[in-house]
């Protein structure tokens, strides 16, 4: 995953994806071991295919971009409106469930206070 001139493209791109967050929170988000992600960031280790897939899927980027084979993080399949709409629907469903759970907890708290 290193470019011919020695740059660690994957390490740079995963660091970019982590952004202001922590390695630990990113590892949880992509469902990988924190120590492995830390080694990716430091350029000490490169991911196997399954880890690469998990990162790309969770971050909605292409594996080609992660590996430095493309400058475009969003592939053709992800760029169309239909794919985005499906992803948004899944996210909205998760938010709806979380809000429902929070509302139920709030109602239970109100009953307990009475």
Helices and strands as residue ranges (DSSP letters): H 9-18, H 23-30, H 34-41, H 49-59, H 63-66, H 76-79, H 81-113
